[in-house]
Each structure stands twice: as C-alpha cells, then as structure tokens.
Amino acid sequence: MELPTGTRLYLGIWAVAFHAINHAFFVAVASGSCAPYPVGVRIGNVTLSNDSNARGVAMSVGTPEQDMAFVPQWNLNNTMLYGSSALCCALSNGSVPWPAESCITMRGGQYDPFNSKTRTGVAPNAYPVDSPPYPGMSFVADTVRVNDNVSLYDLPLGIAQNCWDDQGDHPQMAIGMGMNSTFMSALVSSGMIATRAWSIFWGRQGATRNTQLDGSMVFGGYDRAKVTGTPLTQQLGPQQWDRDNMKCPTGMTVYVSDLILNFGDGTDVSLFSNDTMDSEFQYQEPAHKFPACIIPNAPYLMTLPLSPYFENFRHYTSIFVDDRSFGINFNTMRYNLDDTPYRGDLTINIEPSLSIRIPNDQLVVPEKHINSETGQWIVEDSCPNLVISLNDDVNLNDLPILGRLFLTAAYLSVNEKKNEFSLWAANPTEKQDLVAFDSEGEETENFSGCGTTTSHDTSNGGVSTGAIAGIIIGVIIVLAAAVSIGFWLKKRRRSGPKAPELEAREPPELDALSQVEDKGSPPIYAPTSDLCPKAELGDSRAERMQNESPKPHMWYELAGS
C-alpha cells in the first residue's frame, strides 16, 4: 500500500535529519577524544591578612576563604601550609624568630584551621608521608578554591610543625608536585582534568610596571598564547634528589650548551670561551656543556658553577660581584653600592636547538626583602640583585639548577601520561588560549560534553570541533521538529471540525490581581565566570613600595623604564 504524500514527506524529513546527525556525530568523534577545560591559576601578588603581599600561585583555603600564595614543590607530595603559630625561624636576624606579622609575608599567608567551617579531620591513610628534609606536619582536610570555577573539597592538607633547613629557598605555602601528589590526584579523580599534566610561566618581576606581568600555572593542559617557536621535548627522568650524584628532583634535566652575554652595543660574548685571561680569573677546567635540573620553585634564574663560567662573567663585565641576597631572590648575587651592574641580556642555549634570552630587566632587579618587624617589603635600588646563584665552596660540585626566574623567559609543560616535558621560548602576554591534554596525554580542544558542567571563560579561544558538531545537531533537530509540527498542524486544520465561534468569543474577565502589571523585582541571573571582571596585573602595593623605597641614583637601565 502506498503511503500518502504527506506521510512520505514527513518520514523523509526525519531520514535526512538522522543522516545529518550521524554525520555530525562522526565529525565530533573523528576530531579526537575530549577533555575537561584546563584549570588555569594566576601567578602574581596575593594580598595577605597582614595587608602585605606575596607572589605565588593564587589560591584560597577554607570557608570563609583564606587567601594564600603557593609555590609548586618537588619531591613534596602533600599540600603544605603554615599555621598561626608564627613558625618562622630567622634567616638573617641571628637566632631570634620573626614575629607573626612578618611570618605571614614570608610564608605567603597564614592558615587558621579553627576559622574554617569546612575543616574536618582526615584519616592517616588518606595522604602519603613526606620524609625529611620536609618538616613534620599535622593533617586536616579542607576546601581549596583553585580558581573561580574549580574547588577541591576535603583535600588533605599538611600544617608544618617545625622549621626545616631549606626554608630560605622554599619559604612559602607549597603545592606538592611529587609522583604521589595529592593535589594532582584530586584534580584527576574529581574529573577536573583528564590526566596528570601541568604547565607554568612565572610571569615577569622587573622594577617598573611595564616590566612586570602576572604568570599562570595550568593544570590539565598548557597556554598556547604564551609560547613561541618550536618546543624542545624530552623524556622525564626519575624524581630523586642527590646533589653528590647529580640527580634531579623533578626529573627534568637539560644540557646547557652555551651562555652568551648580549651587550647593549650589539657585542655577544660566550661564557664558554676558553681564551686566556688575567691571572685573577684563571681556571683549570675548560668550558663544556653541562647538565642542569629545571626546578620551577627555586628562587633564582640559575645556579652557575664558579669555574669557568662565573669567573668569565666577572671578567667580561669587569665586576667582582660576590655578596649574596637574603631577600625574595634568596642566595642570588648582590651588587655593592659602588658597583656598576651589568646592563645587557643573557642568552641560555639548550641542546639541541633551544635558545632562551633573559632580558636585562629580569636579570638585574632591585633587592627586595621583608622587614622582619612589620612584614612589609623593602625595595632597594642601590644594591640590585643579579639573579644568578653561585655554586662555590661546599656547593662547587652541585648539579646546576634552572629556577623559577628562568621561567620569566621560558615556558614549561609537563605531560606525565607520556612521561615527557616540553620547553618553549615564552611569549609574555596577558592573552590566554588554553589547550587540554586528554586521558591519553594527547592535545585536544574538544571540551564538549567532558568533565564537569562548571562554566569556563573561553572568550580568548576558538570554538572546538565537538562544540560545532553539537550546534549542528541541535539546529537539525529543531528544524526537523518545526517542519513536522507544521505538517501536523496543517493536516489537523484540513481534517478537524471547523470552529468559527472561537474567533468570535470574547476574552474572559480578569480578576483584580491578574490585571495588576508586574513591576516587581528584576530577573535574577546566576553568576558565571564570564561575568566576573578579569584580575588586573600587578598590585597597587608594587607602586607604593617603589615610591617608598630609597631612591638614590639608578645606574642601570631597565627596558621600558
């Protein structure tokens, strides 16, 4: 029996729609597996409870939120906090502990577990044990707000109970990034990210506003807007720390093949030069490539062996810089009042083909340290830091380190699923273009239907293929349904009884309440991250510190100043 023409048209419309939906679904699948939107966190100044600030990964703990500045740390596995017991052993103030106000600044905040409504106890088997050199810790569980869209609930947190030897290098609240990181495990198990991957750009910390820039740490992906050129990708090594045996705690070892001084007059000089020099700078070993461990929380650009590399630096810059800083760039070199600081850049060449140029405004910076009585920052332009730490004396044979200030000019991404890390030359920009890693460690921009339903700000990125396919499917279904309804209504009008009396019927009477015009409250919109203002770069205190700090003559120029 032949179907009526209308029925055949109706079935044909849905057949076409079904075919189009299948095609769109195939496109979405072919575009690659999806992953949750990466979790990006600002690195910058965090205002603390003592009205000072500290630079770090900006997160908060507890309810109400307690703002803190964290740094990532290896081989630490737990998230480590400092409490309200003024646990600050002296760095340069004899044996006198610092008072609570200055301690808050040094630690990047202060956690008060008794002021948090979401703090709970935690079972002993809920967290790994971190052995020395880390301090002993007591544990609680609490909420950690990672960013405006992502929070981790009941995360085990260790509260330090004593000082430890490396507190000058690692003084702040810490995100444990070891192989058993509870923070990374919580992000994966909660579906916030697809795999254990992270990336970091430290930002810029120059003397002037136009040489300062917030950085970011991205969990579950990387920020494509902040990289340039072709990356250097290598396998991760074992995470272990043994200075005598040249082992790297992060597993990220590279080989430095050259260090080049880029003078302002266009002259380039290699610190690997083996030219004969004055007897004061004689060395025994010839220069050659050397291994270096990338440690993103180390408070300097790099550690450099004395011979021949730092001796060459002294020779070519004509300054015997030898003093040390006990400030924010702990243990880096500090110029004396009568010295003329180096005014050029430094290029670090890494095998086989990566070149990272450190601009002078990030290489030579004002001395910045904490007032041990008030907790406020003191900035001294007169005796600036050269942000290189010298390996000499007992540290002469230590494995050289590339620290967090290396990441003012380089971008680092780690993909634990593929057991590899990548380095780019950084593109210092406020722009953001996040790319995720899926559960297999592959790059993807398909965030549709994956992970949590939390909204994310993707205004700076493109629309993924999966999202486009979803839009196509939705449009097809709506159009097919509209045509079907139209066909059904038309058929109903032809076959149904006529009802002209409906057109002549008077409208029903309205009661007094129904005639009142609704002039009540405006509609309420649920807040999303898209409506929230972006955090501005820097902090008003940075300008105030510059204005209040001693201002003798400046004998070095910073780019853009």
N, C-alpha and C positions, 0 to 999 in steps of 0.2 A: 504494500500500500504506500503510495507516495505521500510524503508529509506536506502539509500546507506550506505555501511560500514563506509566510511569516515565521513559522517554526524553524524552517531551514535557515532563514536569515539569523534567527536568534542563536541557534546552535553553531552557526558559522562564526559569529562574533566571538563566542566563548572559545572556540577552537583556535582562532587566531590569537586570542589573549593568552591561552595556555601555552601556545608555542613561543610567544614573546617572553612570557615569564620564565620558561625553561632556558631560553637563550640568555636572559639577563642573569639568571642564577649561575649558568655556566661561566659567564664572564666574571662574576664575583669570585667563584671558586678558582678559576684559572689565574686570577690576579694574585693568588698566594694566600696563605693562611693569615688570619687576623691576629691582633694582639691588643691588649688594653692600651689606652693612650699613655705615653710615658709620664712619669711623675717628675716634674721639674721643680727644683727648690732654689730660691735665691741665695747667693753668697754675697754678703755685704754687712754693713753696720747694723747691729741689733741693739735697740735701746733697752737698757737693763734697769732693774729695780732701784739701783743707787743713782739713777739719772746719768750714768756714764754709758759707754757703749763698747761693744767688742765685735770684731769682724769674724764671720763664720757662716756655716750653713744655718739659715734662719728657720728654726722650728720652735714649737712650744710644747710644754708637758703639763698635764693635769687639768683640772676643772675647778676654778677658773684657770685660764691659760697662764702659764709662767714662761715668758719669752727667754730663749737661750740661743747662744751662738756656738754651734758644734763644729768640730773638725773630724773628718774620717781618720781612722787609725788602724794600723796593722801591727802585730797579728792579733789584736784585740778582737774578741768575738761578741762581747756584750756591749750594750749601750751604757756608757759610764757617765754618771752625774756627780756633781759635787753639791753637798748639802749646806745647811745653815750653820755649821759648826766652825766657820772661819778656818777651814783646813787649808791654810796657805803657809807653807814653810818659806823662809826668806830666801831670796835669790842674791841680793846684793846689800842686805841690811844686817850683816852679822848673823847672829843666831836668834834674832827677835822675829817671831811670826808676824805676818801682816795682819792688821785689823780687818774686821768683817767687810767694811766698805770697799777697801782696795781689793780684798779677796774676791768679791763679786765680779769685778772687772777682769781680774787675772783668769778666773775660771770660765768666763763667758756666761755668767749668770749664777743663779742660786736656786736649788730645788728644795722646796719646803713640802715634804710629803703630807704633813698634817694640815696643810691648807688646800688640799686637793680632795674634792668629793668623789673622784673616780679612782683614788688609790686603793689597792687591795693587796692582800698577801699573795705570795707565789710559792708554789711547790718547789722543793730543792731540785727535782729532776726536770724543771721547766727551762733551765738555762745551762750553758756549758760553764766549765770552770776555767778562768783565766789565771795562769800561773805567773810568777814573777818574770819580768820586773814590774808587772802591774800591781797596784795596791790591793789590799783586802777590800771586799765590798759586802755590804748588806743589800738584800734584794727586796724590791716591791714590784708590783705591776701597776701600770697607769696608762692613760691615753696620751699618745703622741700625735699632735697635729703636724703632719708633714708639709702640707700646703693647704690652700683654701678648699681644695676638693678632696683631699685624702687624709684620713686619720687612721692610726693603728690603735686598736683597743686592747687593753690588758697586756701590753708589751712588757716583758721582764726588763727591769732597769736596775743596774748596779750602782749603789751610792758608795763612793770611795770613803774608806775609813782611816786612811793614813797617807802621808806623803810618799813619794817614790823618786827614784834617782833622776829620771829623765823629765821632771816636771818643767824645766826651763824650755826644753824643746817641744813638749806636749802638755801645755798647762790647762787646756780647756776641756769642756764637756766633749765627749768623744762618741762617734758612731763606729762601733766595732765592725770592721770590714774583713775580718778573717774568714777562713774557709767555713766556719760554723756560725757565721754572723746571724744573730737572732733578728736583727733589723731587716736584712735582705730576705731571710726565710719568711718573715711575717708578710712582707710585701708580696711574695710569690704565693704563699698559701692562701692569702685573702683575695687573690685574683686581681690585685692592683697592677702587677706587672706579670709578663708571661714567663720570664726567665731571669736568672741572676746575671744582670748586666747593668753597668753604670758608666757615667761619663762626667768629666769635670773640666771647667775653665774657671780659674781662680778669680778672674777679673783683674783690674789694674789699681795700683795703690801709689800713684805719683803724688807730688807735693801740691799740685794745683787741681782745681775742679776738672779741667779738661784733660788731665792725665789720670783721672780716677774713673772706674767703671765697675758696676756690680758684675759678679760672675754668676755661675749656676752649676748645680750638681743635678744630673738627670739620672733617674733610676728606671731601668727597663728600656733604655734607648740612648740616643745622643741628639745633640742640637746641630743640625746641618748648617744653620745660618752662621755658626761660629767656627767653621773650618774652612780652610782654603788649600788648594793643591791636592796632590796625591798622598794618601797616608802611608806611613811605614807600619806594617802589620807583622807581628812576631808572636811566637808561642809563649805562653806563660810558663815560667819555671816554678819550682817548689817554693812555697812561702816559708822561709826559715831565716833566722837572724843569727849570724855568727860572723862578727867582724874579722876575726883572725883568719877565717877560712873563706872570706869574700863571698858570703851568702847574702841573698836579698830577701827581706821580709815580705815584700809584695809580689815577688816572682817576676817583676818587670825589669829585666836587665837589658841595657843597650850598650853599644860601643861608641864612645866619643872619638871621632877621627881627627878633629881639629877644633881649635879655639882661636877666633880671629878678632883682634881689636880693630874696630872700624872708626878711625879718627875723623874729626869734623872736616878736615881738609881733603878728604877722599882717600887718604892713605890707609891701606889694610896691612896689618902685621900679624903673623901667626905666633901664638904662644907655644907652638910645637917646633919653633925654629931652633936649630942646633948651632947657630952662629956663635963664635967666640965672644964672650962678654967680659966686663970688668971682673976682677978677682972677687969683689964683694958679692957677685951674683953667680959665682961658679957652681956648677952642679956636676955630679958624677954620672948619672944615668941619662942616656939620650931620650928625647921625647918620642913617644909612640902612642898609638891608640890605647885607650883604657876602658874597662867596663865601668858602668855607672848604674846604680839602682834608682828607679823612679819611686819616690816616697811622697805622695801628694800632701802630707801634713807636715813635712819638715819645714821649719820656718826660714828658709833661705832659698836663693836661686840654686846654688850647688855647693858641695864641698869640693875643694880642689887640693890635690897634693902640692906640697911645698916645692918639691924639686921634680922637674924643672919649671913647671907651669906657673906657679905663683911667683917664683923668682923672676921669671920672664916678664910677668905682669908688672912687677915693681920696676924692673929695668926699663921697659918701654914707656911706662907712664911717669918715670922719674920720681916716684914717691915710695918711700919705705913705710907703707901703712902697716901697722902692727897691733893697734888697740882693738878691743872687742866691745860689742854692744851687749847689754843685758836687757834690751827692750823687746819690742814686738818681733823684731828680726833677730832673735836670740843667737848669740855667738858669731854673728857676722862681723866683718871688719869695719872699723870706725876711724874716720879721718880725724886728725888733730886740728886745732884751731888755725895753725899756720900752714896747713897743707892745702894744695890746690887739687881738688878732686878731679878724677878722670871725667872728661866731657864727651867721650864717644860712646858708641854702641859695642855690643859683644855678640858675635855670631857663633853658635854652637852647631857644629856639623856632626851628624849621627849616621853611622853606617846603615845601609849602603848609600842613601841619597837624600836624607832629610836635612834641611838647613833651617835653624830657628834663630832669628835675630832678636836680641833683647835690646829695646830702645833705652837710651841713657836715663830717661825719666823713670824707668823701672829698675835700672841697675844701680843708680846712686840716688838715694832717697833720704829725707830728713830722719834724724834719730827720733824715735818715738817710744816713750816708756811710761809706766804707770807711776803716779805719785803714790807712794806707799802709805800715806796718811789719809788721803781723800778718795783714792780710786779714780781720779780724773787723769786724762792723758796729758803728758808734757811733750811738746814738739820742739826740737832744737835744730834749726837750720845750720847753725855754725859748725857743727861736727857731724856731718851726714854719714850714713851707712853706705858702704859698698857691700851689696847683699850676697857676698861670697864668704863662706866659712872655710878657714884654712885647716887642712889636715897636717898637723906637725906634732912634734914631741911624741906623746903616748898614742896619738891618733894617726901617726905618719903612714901606717900601712892599712888604714881603714879603707873599706870599699867606698869609693866616691858616690855621692848622692845627688840626684836632681830633685829639688824640693818644690814646694808649692809656688814659689815665685818664678820657677821655670814655666809654670802654667799660666803666667801672665801673657806669654807669647806662644805657648803650645797648647794644643787641645788633646786630652787623653780619653780614650774609650776602652772599656774592658768588657769582653764577652766571655763569661765563664763557661757557658754552654759549649762554645767552640775552643775553649782553653787558649784564647788569644787576646792581645791588646793592640790598639792602633794609636798612632801619634800623627797629628797634623800640625802644620803651622796654624796658629789661631787667627781668626778674623774677629777682632774686638768690636762687637756691635751689640746694641740693645735688642736687635731683632731676634725672633725665635722661630725655628722651623724644626719641630721635633719629629724624629723617626724612631719607630719602635723595633725591638727585636722580638720575634715570635718564639714559641716554645722550643723550636729547633735552632734558635740563635740566628735566624735569617732576618734581614731587614724587611720591614713592611710598613706601609702607610694605610693599611686597611684596618680601621678601628671599628667598623660597623658590626654591631652585634657581639662584641667581645668584651670580656671583663665586666666591670661594674657599670651601673647605669648612671653613675655620677657624671654631671656635665663637666666639660673641659673647654677651656678657651682655645679654640683653634683658628682664631682670626688671622694669624700670621701664616698659616699653612694652607695648602690646597685641599680640595675635596677628594677623598680616596675613591678608587675604582669601585670598591664594595659599596660605598655610600651612593655613588651614582647609579649602580645597579639597583639598589633598594628604591631609589626615587623612581626609576623607570618602572619597576614592578608596581609600585603604588599607583602611578599615573595610569598604567594599563588597566589595573583592576577597577579604578574609579570610572574610567571611560567606558569599559565594558559594562559595568553595573548601570551607568547612566543610560546607555543605549538600551539595555534590557528593560529597565524601568519604563523608559519612554515607549518601547514597543508594547509592554504590558498595559500601560495606561491607554494607549491608542486603541488596542484591541478591546479593552474594557468599555471605552466610550462607544465603540461600534456595537458591542453586543449587549450592554447593560440597558436597564429601563431609563427612559427619559425622566428628568426631574426638574422641569422648569420652575416649580414652586420654590425651589431653593434660592433662585435668583431674586424672587420677589419677597422673600421672607425678611422681616425687619430684624435688625440686630437685637440681641437680648438686652434687657435692662441690667445695668451695673449697680451693685450696692455702693454705699458711700465709700468704703475702704478701697474698692477696686478703682474708683475714679480719682484717687489721690495720686498725683505724679510722684514717682520715686525720686527723691532728691537726697537720698541718704549718703552713706559713706562711699567713696570711690572704690573701684575694684582693687583687690589686694593681689600683688604679683609675688610669686615665690622668688627670693633672691637666687641668682646664679652667678657663677664666676664671670660671665660675660658682662654683668652689670657693675662688677666691682672695679674701682679705679686701679690702674697699674701702679705698683710701688715705684716711687721716684728714685733715681740713682743717688747714692751718697747719703749723707746725713747732715742736718744743719750744724751739728756739733763739729763736723770736719772744718767748716769755715771758721767757727768760733775758736777752735784750737789753733788754727793758723794765725788768727788775729791776736790771740792772747799769748802766743809763744814768743820767745825772744827773737828779735828781728835785726841781727847785725847784717853786715853786707853779705850778699849772696855772690859767691864767686864761681858758681857753676850754673849753667843754663839747663832748664828742663824744657823739653819740646812742648811748644804751645803755651809756655808761660809768658 
